[in-house]
Amino acid sequence: MLAFDLIPDHDAGTGRSRALRDLKAPRRRRTVLKAVVLGALTVGAAALTPPRRARGEVGPNALNGWDRADCRDAYPNGYPEEGDTSGAYTGTYAACYAGAWRGSDFCEAGWHKHGTVNVGDVQVDHMPIATACGTTTTKNAWRWTTPDGRVYRCSDGFSTYWGAGYTGQTYLTICRAPV
């Protein structure tokens, strides 16, 4: 067992240590050993701290995100990701699931757009939604990690299109945003 009172001080006549000669602070082996032991205890305590559980996020419209990324409550084998249909991540690893359209074009500040925008001759009304994933709790978004280790948020919403041949068609759209 290591006991600090058994470690001799420099003043005890054991001579100066060459390892500590360049330090500007008082050079005592006991002080250095205490620092080493304290560092080891700190690292050990950090290793024993239990990991934090995943928590769902809350979006700008007060809609909660999913705590898990697999929706196994509704789909016992999980569900397969699907590639983006538009936006910055088409042609990259797929991340989100479902929706008529998926992509970064449906995002604002990392969540599904909310409000009306005009895209050329078309007016688009975006509305984030909360859905149930086989549970009674409804939520808006979930996280997905792609094989290259990148994490994305997939946020659900409806987008209704008016003008230029559209007469109020509403589609489930998914916002894909990096986290």
Summary of the structure (lengths in Angstrom):
residues: 179
radius of gyration: 28.4
end to end distance: 47.9
largest distance: 95.3
contacts: 473
relative contact order: 0.16
helix: 18%
strand: 34%
